[in-house]
Amino acid sequence: MGERTDRMVVATAVANVVGHRDTAGNLIAALQSGLNGRRADLCLVFASAHFEDELETLVGHINESLRPRALMGTTGEAVVSGGCEYEHQPAISVWASHLPHVHLASFHVSDESELSRLSDLSDFRDYLGVPGDAQANFLLAADPYTFGRGAVEFLERLNDAYPGRPALGGFASAADQPGQNIVIFDGELLRHGLTGVGLWGDFELEIVVSQGCRPIGKHFVITKAEQNIIRQLGGRSPLEVVHEVLNALPARDRKLVSRGLLVGRVVNEYQPSFSRGDFLIRTPIGIDSDNGALAVDEIVRAGQTIQFHVRDGDSADEDLRSLLSRPRQGPFAGALLFTCNGRGTRLFNDRNHDARLVSDAVGAAPIAGMFCAGEIGPIGPRNFLHGHAAAIGLLRQPEEK
């Protein structure tokens, strides 16, 4: 096994004082020190809304000083640096990486009408600048007000144009009305659309998606469906099946169901068995008490397998711990965390929950990220937009053979 002469390096920096005259200089100095003289190829910036007025200046200084090949980012309700989640306080977190022998292609899609003009997959690939045969990974950030439905369509297009290639990211979450979020495209601050980077070459990015749920009951096959409405499960009405599942649950789980029952759909029906991580979690819209039909927030079809799920802090903790504890090959150069803004102290009793567990899993590897209004990550071979999830990217350098 050979020894690499130029290895990937990741550095992070964080600042949490608004209006400080040395913020940009301190961030840049910390990043340059962490990179140890190496070139910054990719920079990601995550900032809370507190930095909105000075973000253009800060990003400009970072871009001018580090001169990365790609610089993207967005604003979030809270940001992540290391094992800390900076909730309800100002913070800007920057993640810079030296990626030798890695190709980068950055892109921005302004709105859904622009996306509609890229319906041909070859046009779509040309626009992104990522060859169809590249074994690419994608980092994405979008404004939900101007690209909400567009993000779902974009992911479908991405799945078709680059089969089996994963995407990681999330929706900006620093706004309570349109026009407040910021997405960063190659150092330029925009208030609309989706920004992203395609990466391919000499690296490995393992993506872990924890949807924070626990299955209850058993699997059921959809035997009759129409659009987003499940008419029959195993030949029976969904309402009858739900009552059967609830009656078999312990009291604690029945209480959780009263707060919200979730539906997990198996993504890959060809697996011999189904376990944690094989389900795409979706929310029921309602049950028709007259005919027993169940409406969900996704198109379904006969032949698909579902299982009901519940979510609470304990279930979310168990799910993330289980996924992060799976054997994997390190060491890691860095990590990215895109976690739901409904998690954090809104879901867990302790602070820094998700960031701390990721930090425990990657050791000293630098971590950055943000709280999202929707998280992007793969389940099986396809990418989806999630809610209440933690989507994690674990970056490592493959060893030479």
TORVEXPA-363775 format. One record per residue (C-alpha): residue in one letter; x, y, z. Coordinates in steps of 0.2 Angstrom, whole numbers, plus 5000, padded with zeros to 4 digits. Each point is the difference from the previous one (the first is absolute). Layout:
BEGIN
<rec nulo="A" x="X" y="Y" z="Z"/>
...
***
This chain:
BEGIN
<rec nulo="M" x="5000" y="5000" z="5000"/>
<rec nulo="G" x="5007" y="5017" z="4995"/>
<rec nulo="E" x="5001" y="5016" z="5010"/>
<rec nulo="R" x="4992" y="5015" z="4993"/>
<rec nulo="T" x="5010" y="5015" z="4998"/>
<rec nulo="D" x="4985" y="5012" z="4999"/>
<rec nulo="R" x="4986" y="4996" z="5012"/>
<rec nulo="M" x="4983" y="5008" z="5002"/>
<rec nulo="V" x="4999" y="5012" z="5015"/>
<rec nulo="V" x="4985" y="5008" z="5007"/>
<rec nulo="A" x="5000" y="5015" z="5012"/>
<rec nulo="T" x="4986" y="5009" z="5009"/>
<rec nulo="A" x="4997" y="5017" z="5008"/>
<rec nulo="V" x="4986" y="5008" z="5010"/>
<rec nulo="A" x="4996" y="5017" z="5006"/>
<rec nulo="N" x="4985" y="5006" z="5011"/>
<rec nulo="V" x="5002" y="5018" z="5003"/>
<rec nulo="V" x="4991" y="5011" z="4988"/>
<rec nulo="G" x="5008" y="5016" z="4993"/>
<rec nulo="H" x="5017" y="4996" z="5006"/>
<rec nulo="R" x="5013" y="5008" z="4989"/>
<rec nulo="D" x="5012" y="4985" z="5001"/>
<rec nulo="T" x="4987" y="4987" z="4996"/>
<rec nulo="A" x="5006" y="4997" z="4982"/>
<rec nulo="G" x="5018" y="5000" z="5004"/>
<rec nulo="N" x="4998" y="4988" z="5015"/>
<rec nulo="L" x="4990" y="4988" z="4989"/>
<rec nulo="I" x="5012" y="5001" z="4986"/>
<rec nulo="A" x="5015" y="4998" z="5011"/>
<rec nulo="A" x="4992" y="4984" z="5009"/>
<rec nulo="L" x="4997" y="4992" z="4983"/>
<rec nulo="Q" x="5017" y="5004" z="4993"/>
<rec nulo="S" x="5008" y="4992" z="5016"/>
<rec nulo="G" x="4989" y="4985" z="4998"/>
<rec nulo="L" x="5004" y="4998" z="4982"/>
<rec nulo="N" x="5018" y="5001" z="5004"/>
<rec nulo="G" x="5005" y="5010" z="4985"/>
<rec nulo="R" x="4990" y="4989" z="4988"/>
<rec nulo="R" x="4988" y="5008" z="4987"/>
<rec nulo="A" x="4981" y="5001" z="5005"/>
<rec nulo="D" x="4991" y="4991" z="4986"/>
<rec nulo="L" x="4982" y="5000" z="5007"/>
<rec nulo="C" x="4993" y="5012" z="5013"/>
<rec nulo="L" x="4983" y="4999" z="5008"/>
<rec nulo="V" x="4993" y="5014" z="5011"/>
<rec nulo="F" x="4985" y="4998" z="5012"/>
<rec nulo="A" x="4994" y="5016" z="5009"/>
<rec nulo="S" x="4986" y="5004" z="5012"/>
<rec nulo="A" x="4989" y="5015" z="4995"/>
<rec nulo="H" x="5009" y="5011" z="5013"/>
<rec nulo="F" x="5014" y="5001" z="4987"/>
<rec nulo="E" x="4989" y="5005" z="4985"/>
<rec nulo="D" x="5006" y="5019" z="4999"/>
<rec nulo="E" x="5018" y="4995" z="5000"/>
<rec nulo="L" x="5000" y="4983" z="4991"/>
<rec nulo="E" x="5004" y="5008" z="4983"/>
<rec nulo="T" x="5016" y="5008" z="5007"/>
<rec nulo="L" x="5005" y="4984" z="5009"/>
<rec nulo="V" x="4997" y="4989" z="4985"/>
<rec nulo="G" x="5009" y="5012" z="4989"/>
<rec nulo="H" x="5016" y="5000" z="5012"/>
<rec nulo="I" x="4999" y="4981" z="5001"/>
<rec nulo="N" x="4999" y="4998" z="4981"/>
<rec nulo="E" x="5014" y="5013" z="4997"/>
<rec nulo="S" x="5012" y="4993" z="5012"/>
<rec nulo="L" x="4997" y="4981" z="4998"/>
<rec nulo="R" x="4996" y="5000" z="4981"/>
<rec nulo="P" x="4991" y="4984" z="5001"/>
<rec nulo="R" x="4994" y="4991" z="4984"/>
<rec nulo="A" x="4982" y="5000" z="5006"/>
<rec nulo="L" x="4992" y="5009" z="5015"/>
<rec nulo="M" x="4982" y="4997" z="5004"/>
<rec nulo="G" x="4989" y="5001" z="5016"/>
<rec nulo="T" x="4984" y="5007" z="5007"/>
<rec nulo="T" x="4992" y="5007" z="5016"/>
<rec nulo="G" x="4993" y="4989" z="5014"/>
<rec nulo="E" x="4990" y="5003" z="5016"/>
<rec nulo="A" x="5015" y="4992" z="5008"/>
<rec nulo="V" x="5017" y="4994" z="4994"/>
<rec nulo="V" x="5012" y="4986" z="5005"/>
<rec nulo="S" x="5019" y="5000" z="5004"/>
<rec nulo="G" x="5009" y="4986" z="5007"/>
<rec nulo="G" x="4989" y="4991" z="5013"/>
<rec nulo="C" x="4990" y="5016" z="5004"/>
<rec nulo="E" x="4983" y="5006" z="4993"/>
<rec nulo="Y" x="4999" y="5019" z="5002"/>
<rec nulo="E" x="4981" y="5001" z="5003"/>
<rec nulo="H" x="4991" y="5017" z="5004"/>
<rec nulo="Q" x="5017" y="5009" z="4998"/>
<rec nulo="P" x="5010" y="5008" z="4987"/>
<rec nulo="A" x="5013" y="4989" z="4991"/>
<rec nulo="I" x="5008" y="4998" z="4983"/>
<rec nulo="S" x="5009" y="4984" z="4996"/>
<rec nulo="V" x="5012" y="4997" z="4986"/>
<rec nulo="W" x="5006" y="4983" z="4993"/>
<rec nulo="A" x="5015" y="5001" z="4988"/>
<rec nulo="S" x="5007" y="4985" z="4991"/>
<rec nulo="H" x="5016" y="4996" z="4990"/>
<rec nulo="L" x="4994" y="4987" z="4988"/>
<rec nulo="P" x="5015" y="4994" z="4989"/>
<rec nulo="H" x="4995" y="4990" z="4984"/>
<rec nulo="V" x="4981" y="5005" z="5003"/>
<rec nulo="H" x="4990" y="5008" z="4986"/>
<rec nulo="L" x="4988" y="5014" z="5005"/>
<rec nulo="A" x="4985" y="5007" z="4991"/>
<rec nulo="S" x="4989" y="5014" z="5008"/>
<rec nulo="F" x="4983" y="5005" z="4994"/>
<rec nulo="H" x="4985" y="5010" z="5004"/>
<rec nulo="V" x="4982" y="4997" z="4994"/>
<rec nulo="S" x="4990" y="5016" z="5002"/>
<rec nulo="D" x="4982" y="4994" z="5001"/>
<rec nulo="E" x="4988" y="4986" z="4994"/>
<rec nulo="S" x="4998" y="5008" z="4983"/>
<rec nulo="E" x="5018" y="4999" z="4997"/>
<rec nulo="L" x="5000" y="4982" z="5006"/>
<rec nulo="S" x="4986" y="4996" z="4988"/>
<rec nulo="R" x="5011" y="5005" z="4985"/>
<rec nulo="L" x="5012" y="4987" z="5005"/>
<rec nulo="S" x="4988" y="4985" z="4998"/>
<rec nulo="D" x="5012" y="4991" z="4988"/>
<rec nulo="L" x="5013" y="4991" z="5010"/>
<rec nulo="S" x="5014" y="5004" z="4989"/>
<rec nulo="D" x="4996" y="5019" z="5002"/>
<rec nulo="F" x="4998" y="4997" z="5018"/>
<rec nulo="R" x="5018" y="4992" z="5001"/>
<rec nulo="D" x="5007" y="5014" z="4990"/>
<rec nulo="Y" x="4993" y="5013" z="5011"/>
<rec nulo="L" x="5007" y="4993" z="5016"/>
<rec nulo="G" x="5016" y="4997" z="4991"/>
<rec nulo="V" x="5002" y="4982" z="5007"/>
<rec nulo="P" x="5003" y="4986" z="4987"/>
<rec nulo="G" x="4987" y="4986" z="5000"/>
<rec nulo="D" x="5013" y="4987" z="5002"/>
<rec nulo="A" x="5008" y="5009" z="5015"/>
<rec nulo="Q" x="4998" y="4991" z="5016"/>
<rec nulo="A" x="4995" y="5016" z="5008"/>
<rec nulo="N" x="4993" y="5005" z="5017"/>
<rec nulo="F" x="4990" y="5016" z="5002"/>
<rec nulo="L" x="4999" y="5013" z="5014"/>
<rec nulo="L" x="4984" y="5011" z="4999"/>
<rec nulo="A" x="4991" y="5015" z="5009"/>
<rec nulo="A" x="4984" y="5008" z="4995"/>
<rec nulo="D" x="4988" y="5013" z="5005"/>
<rec nulo="P" x="4983" y="4992" z="5004"/>
<rec nulo="Y" x="4990" y="5015" z="4995"/>
<rec nulo="T" x="5006" y="5002" z="4982"/>
<rec nulo="F" x="5005" y="4982" z="4997"/>
<rec nulo="G" x="4989" y="4989" z="5012"/>
<rec nulo="R" x="4991" y="4989" z="4987"/>
<rec nulo="G" x="5015" y="5003" z="4988"/>
<rec nulo="A" x="5012" y="4991" z="5012"/>
<rec nulo="V" x="4989" y="4984" z="4999"/>
<rec nulo="E" x="5000" y="5001" z="4981"/>
<rec nulo="F" x="5019" y="5004" z="5000"/>
<rec nulo="L" x="5004" y="4984" z="5010"/>
<rec nulo="E" x="4989" y="4990" z="4988"/>
<rec nulo="R" x="5010" y="5007" z="4986"/>
<rec nulo="L" x="5016" y="4997" z="5009"/>
<rec nulo="N" x="4995" y="4982" z="5004"/>
<rec nulo="D" x="4997" y="4996" z="4981"/>
<rec nulo="A" x="5015" y="5010" z="4993"/>
<rec nulo="Y" x="5012" y="4992" z="5013"/>
<rec nulo="P" x="4993" y="4983" z="5005"/>
<rec nulo="G" x="5005" y="4994" z="5017"/>
<rec nulo="R" x="5011" y="5016" z="5004"/>
<rec nulo="P" x="4996" y="5008" z="5017"/>
<rec nulo="A" x="4996" y="5018" z="5005"/>
<rec nulo="L" x="5002" y="5008" z="5016"/>
<rec nulo="G" x="4993" y="5017" z="5007"/>
<rec nulo="G" x="4984" y="5009" z="5005"/>
<rec nulo="F" x="4989" y="5015" z="5000"/>
<rec nulo="A" x="5005" y="5017" z="5007"/>
<rec nulo="S" x="4991" y="5003" z="5016"/>
<rec nulo="A" x="5004" y="5018" z="5005"/>
<rec nulo="A" x="4984" y="5008" z="4994"/>
<rec nulo="D" x="4982" y="5001" z="5005"/>
<rec nulo="Q" x="4995" y="5008" z="4984"/>
<rec nulo="P" x="5005" y="5001" z="4982"/>
<rec nulo="G" x="5016" y="5010" z="4996"/>
<rec nulo="Q" x="5009" y="4997" z="5016"/>
<rec nulo="N" x="5010" y="4985" z="4997"/>
<rec nulo="I" x="5017" y="5000" z="4991"/>
<rec nulo="V" x="5008" y="4987" z="4989"/>
<rec nulo="I" x="5018" y="5002" z="4995"/>
<rec nulo="F" x="5006" y="4996" z="4982"/>
<rec nulo="D" x="5019" y="5001" z="4997"/>
<rec nulo="G" x="5001" y="5014" z="5012"/>
<rec nulo="E" x="4984" y="5010" z="4994"/>
<rec nulo="L" x="4986" y="5003" z="5012"/>
<rec nulo="L" x="4983" y="4996" z="4993"/>
<rec nulo="R" x="4982" y="4999" z="5007"/>
<rec nulo="H" x="4993" y="4987" z="4989"/>
<rec nulo="G" x="5002" y="4983" z="4992"/>
<rec nulo="L" x="5012" y="4985" z="5003"/>
<rec nulo="T" x="5018" y="5000" z="5001"/>
<rec nulo="G" x="5011" y="4985" z="4999"/>
<rec nulo="V" x="5017" y="4992" z="4996"/>
<rec nulo="G" x="5004" y="4984" z="4992"/>
<rec nulo="L" x="5015" y="4990" z="5005"/>
<rec nulo="W" x="5009" y="4985" z="4992"/>
<rec nulo="G" x="5017" y="4993" z="5001"/>
<rec nulo="D" x="5012" y="4994" z="5014"/>
<rec nulo="F" x="4989" y="5000" z="5015"/>
<rec nulo="E" x="4986" y="4990" z="5009"/>
<rec nulo="L" x="4985" y="5009" z="5008"/>
<rec nulo="E" x="4989" y="4988" z="5010"/>
<rec nulo="I" x="4982" y="5007" z="5003"/>
<rec nulo="V" x="4990" y="4995" z="5015"/>
<rec nulo="V" x="4982" y="5005" z="5002"/>
<rec nulo="S" x="4991" y="4998" z="5016"/>
<rec nulo="Q" x="4982" y="5003" z="4999"/>
<rec nulo="G" x="4998" y="4999" z="5019"/>
<rec nulo="C" x="4986" y="4987" z="5000"/>
<rec nulo="R" x="4996" y="4983" z="5007"/>
<rec nulo="P" x="4990" y="4987" z="4991"/>
<rec nulo="I" x="4984" y="4993" z="5008"/>
<rec nulo="G" x="4990" y="4985" z="4996"/>
<rec nulo="K" x="5004" y="4990" z="4984"/>
<rec nulo="H" x="5002" y="5003" z="4981"/>
<rec nulo="F" x="4985" y="5002" z="4989"/>
<rec nulo="V" x="4999" y="4999" z="4981"/>
<rec nulo="I" x="4989" y="5013" z="4991"/>
<rec nulo="T" x="4988" y="4990" z="4990"/>
<rec nulo="K" x="4989" y="5015" z="4994"/>
<rec nulo="A" x="5006" y="5018" z="4997"/>
<rec nulo="E" x="4995" y="5016" z="4991"/>
<rec nulo="Q" x="5012" y="5014" z="4999"/>
<rec nulo="N" x="5005" y="5004" z="5018"/>
<rec nulo="I" x="4985" y="4990" z="5007"/>
<rec nulo="I" x="5003" y="4983" z="5007"/>
<rec nulo="R" x="4983" y="4990" z="4997"/>
<rec nulo="Q" x="5005" y="4983" z="5007"/>
<rec nulo="L" x="5014" y="4993" z="5010"/>
<rec nulo="G" x="5001" y="4981" z="4998"/>
<rec nulo="G" x="4982" y="5000" z="4993"/>
<rec nulo="R" x="4994" y="5009" z="5015"/>
<rec nulo="S" x="4995" y="5018" z="5004"/>
<rec nulo="P" x="5015" y="5011" z="5007"/>
<rec nulo="L" x="4989" y="5006" z="5014"/>
<rec nulo="E" x="4997" y="4982" z="5005"/>
<rec nulo="V" x="5018" y="4996" z="4999"/>
<rec nulo="V" x="5005" y="5016" z="5011"/>
<rec nulo="H" x="4987" y="4995" z="5013"/>
<rec nulo="E" x="5008" y="4982" z="5001"/>
<rec nulo="V" x="5018" y="5007" z="5001"/>
<rec nulo="L" x="4995" y="5013" z="5014"/>
<rec nulo="N" x="4991" y="4987" z="5010"/>
<rec nulo="A" x="5015" y="4989" z="5000"/>
<rec nulo="L" x="5012" y="5014" z="5006"/>
<rec nulo="P" x="5006" y="5003" z="5018"/>
<rec nulo="A" x="4992" y="5016" z="5009"/>
<rec nulo="R" x="5016" y="5010" z="4997"/>
<rec nulo="D" x="5000" y="4997" z="4981"/>
<rec nulo="R" x="4981" y="5004" z="4999"/>
<rec nulo="K" x="5003" y="5017" z="5008"/>
<rec nulo="L" x="5014" y="5003" z="4987"/>
<rec nulo="V" x="4987" y="4996" z="4986"/>
<rec nulo="S" x="4988" y="5012" z="5007"/>
<rec nulo="R" x="5014" y="5014" z="4996"/>
<rec nulo="G" x="5001" y="4994" z="4982"/>
<rec nulo="L" x="5001" y="4984" z="4991"/>
<rec nulo="L" x="5013" y="4998" z="4986"/>
<rec nulo="V" x="5000" y="4989" z="4985"/>
<rec nulo="G" x="5017" y="4992" z="4994"/>
<rec nulo="R" x="5000" y="4994" z="4982"/>
<rec nulo="V" x="5014" y="4988" z="4995"/>
<rec nulo="V" x="5011" y="5007" z="4986"/>
<rec nulo="N" x="5007" y="4984" z="4994"/>
<rec nulo="E" x="4987" y="4987" z="4998"/>
<rec nulo="Y" x="5013" y="4987" z="4994"/>
<rec nulo="Q" x="5009" y="4998" z="5017"/>
<rec nulo="P" x="4997" y="4984" z="5008"/>
<rec nulo="S" x="4996" y="5009" z="5017"/>
<rec nulo="F" x="4997" y="5017" z="5006"/>
<rec nulo="S" x="5008" y="5009" z="5015"/>
<rec nulo="R" x="5004" y="5018" z="5006"/>
<rec nulo="G" x="5006" y="5011" z="4986"/>
<rec nulo="D" x="4990" y="4991" z="4987"/>
<rec nulo="F" x="4984" y="5010" z="5002"/>
<rec nulo="L" x="4996" y="5018" z="4993"/>
<rec nulo="I" x="4990" y="5008" z="5014"/>
<rec nulo="R" x="4984" y="5010" z="4994"/>
<rec nulo="T" x="4986" y="5008" z="5010"/>
<rec nulo="P" x="4982" y="4995" z="4998"/>
<rec nulo="I" x="4988" y="5013" z="4995"/>
<rec nulo="G" x="4984" y="4992" z="5007"/>
<rec nulo="I" x="4989" y="4985" z="5001"/>
<rec nulo="D" x="4983" y="4999" z="4992"/>
<rec nulo="S" x="4989" y="4993" z="5014"/>
<rec nulo="D" x="4987" y="4995" z="4987"/>
<rec nulo="N" x="5010" y="4989" z="4988"/>
<rec nulo="G" x="5016" y="4998" z="5011"/>
<rec nulo="A" x="5012" y="5007" z="4987"/>
<rec nulo="L" x="5016" y="5008" z="5006"/>
<rec nulo="A" x="5007" y="5015" z="4991"/>
<rec nulo="V" x="5019" y="5003" z="5001"/>
<rec nulo="D" x="5011" y="5014" z="4994"/>
<rec nulo="E" x="5008" y="4990" z="4985"/>
<rec nulo="I" x="4994" y="4991" z="4985"/>
<rec nulo="V" x="4998" y="4981" z="5004"/>
<rec nulo="R" x="4996" y="4985" z="4990"/>
<rec nulo="A" x="4994" y="4982" z="5002"/>
<rec nulo="G" x="5014" y="4988" z="5004"/>
<rec nulo="Q" x="5010" y="5011" z="5011"/>
<rec nulo="T" x="5004" y="4995" z="5018"/>
<rec nulo="I" x="4997" y="5012" z="5015"/>
<rec nulo="Q" x="5002" y="5000" z="5019"/>
<rec nulo="F" x="4993" y="5012" z="5012"/>
<rec nulo="H" x="5013" y="5010" z="5011"/>
<rec nulo="V" x="5000" y="5011" z="5015"/>
<rec nulo="R" x="5012" y="5014" z="5004"/>
<rec nulo="D" x="5006" y="5008" z="5017"/>
<rec nulo="G" x="5016" y="5005" z="5008"/>
<rec nulo="D" x="5004" y="4983" z="5005"/>
<rec nulo="S" x="4997" y="4992" z="4983"/>
<rec nulo="A" x="5010" y="5013" z="4991"/>
<rec nulo="D" x="5014" y="4998" z="5012"/>
<rec nulo="E" x="4999" y="4981" z="4998"/>
<rec nulo="D" x="4999" y="5001" z="4981"/>
<rec nulo="L" x="5015" y="5012" z="4998"/>
<rec nulo="R" x="5011" y="4990" z="5012"/>
<rec nulo="S" x="4996" y="4984" z="4991"/>
<rec nulo="L" x="5005" y="5007" z="4983"/>
<rec nulo="L" x="5016" y="5008" z="5006"/>
<rec nulo="S" x="5005" y="4985" z="5009"/>
<rec nulo="R" x="5001" y="4989" z="4985"/>
<rec nulo="P" x="5017" y="4994" z="4995"/>
<rec nulo="R" x="5008" y="5012" z="4988"/>
<rec nulo="Q" x="5018" y="5003" z="4993"/>
<rec nulo="G" x="5009" y="5016" z="5006"/>
<rec nulo="P" x="5008" y="5010" z="5004"/>
<rec nulo="F" x="4989" y="5015" z="4995"/>
<rec nulo="A" x="5007" y="5016" z="4993"/>
<rec nulo="G" x="4984" y="5010" z="5004"/>
<rec nulo="A" x="4981" y="4999" z="5002"/>
<rec nulo="L" x="4985" y="5010" z="4996"/>
<rec nulo="L" x="4984" y="5001" z="5010"/>
<rec nulo="F" x="4983" y="5005" z="4993"/>
<rec nulo="T" x="4987" y="4998" z="5014"/>
<rec nulo="C" x="4982" y="5005" z="5001"/>
<rec nulo="N" x="4996" y="5016" z="5010"/>
<rec nulo="G" x="4987" y="4990" z="5009"/>
<rec nulo="R" x="5013" y="4990" z="5008"/>
<rec nulo="G" x="5013" y="5008" z="5012"/>
<rec nulo="T" x="4993" y="5005" z="5016"/>
<rec nulo="R" x="4983" y="4999" z="4993"/>
<rec nulo="L" x="5001" y="4981" z="4999"/>
<rec nulo="F" x="5014" y="4995" z="5012"/>
<rec nulo="N" x="5002" y="5004" z="5019"/>
<rec nulo="D" x="5019" y="5004" z="4997"/>
<rec nulo="R" x="5008" y="5013" z="4990"/>
<rec nulo="N" x="5011" y="4996" z="4985"/>
<rec nulo="H" x="4993" y="4982" z="4998"/>
<rec nulo="D" x="5002" y="4997" z="4981"/>
<rec nulo="A" x="5017" y="5009" z="4999"/>
<rec nulo="R" x="5007" y="4991" z="5015"/>
<rec nulo="L" x="4995" y="4983" z="4994"/>
<rec nulo="V" x="5008" y="5004" z="4983"/>
<rec nulo="S" x="5016" y="5007" z="5009"/>
<rec nulo="D" x="5001" y="4984" z="5010"/>
<rec nulo="A" x="4999" y="4990" z="4983"/>
<rec nulo="V" x="5013" y="5009" z="4991"/>
<rec nulo="G" x="5012" y="5004" z="5014"/>
<rec nulo="A" x="5011" y="5016" z="4997"/>
<rec nulo="A" x="4994" y="5002" z="4982"/>
<rec nulo="P" x="4993" y="5018" z="4997"/>
<rec nulo="I" x="4981" y="5002" z="4999"/>
<rec nulo="A" x="4989" y="5014" z="4994"/>
<rec nulo="G" x="4981" y="5001" z="4995"/>
<rec nulo="M" x="4984" y="5008" z="5004"/>
<rec nulo="F" x="4982" y="4998" z="5005"/>
<rec nulo="C" x="4988" y="4998" z="4985"/>
<rec nulo="A" x="4982" y="5002" z="4995"/>
<rec nulo="G" x="5001" y="4984" z="4990"/>
<rec nulo="E" x="5015" y="4988" z="4998"/>
<rec nulo="I" x="5007" y="4992" z="4985"/>
<rec nulo="G" x="5007" y="4983" z="4999"/>
<rec nulo="P" x="4999" y="4982" z="4993"/>
<rec nulo="I" x="4990" y="4986" z="5005"/>
<rec nulo="G" x="5006" y="4985" z="4990"/>
<rec nulo="P" x="5005" y="5005" z="4983"/>
<rec nulo="R" x="4989" y="5016" z="4998"/>
<rec nulo="N" x="5001" y="5017" z="5008"/>
<rec nulo="F" x="4985" y="5008" z="5010"/>
<rec nulo="L" x="4995" y="5015" z="5009"/>
<rec nulo="H" x="4997" y="4995" z="5018"/>
<rec nulo="G" x="4992" y="5008" z="5016"/>
<rec nulo="H" x="5006" y="4998" z="5018"/>
<rec nulo="A" x="5016" y="4991" z="4994"/>
<rec nulo="A" x="5018" y="5002" z="5002"/>
<rec nulo="A" x="5010" y="4998" z="4984"/>
<rec nulo="I" x="5019" y="4997" z="5003"/>
<rec nulo="G" x="5015" y="4999" z="4988"/>
<rec nulo="L" x="5015" y="4991" z="5005"/>
<rec nulo="L" x="5015" y="5005" z="4989"/>
<rec nulo="R" x="5016" y="4989" z="4999"/>
<rec nulo="Q" x="5015" y="4998" z="4989"/>
<rec nulo="P" x="5000" y="4982" z="4992"/>
<rec nulo="E" x="5016" y="4991" z="5002"/>
<rec nulo="E" x="5012" y="4997" z="4986"/>
<rec nulo="K" x="5001" y="4982" z="4995"/>
***
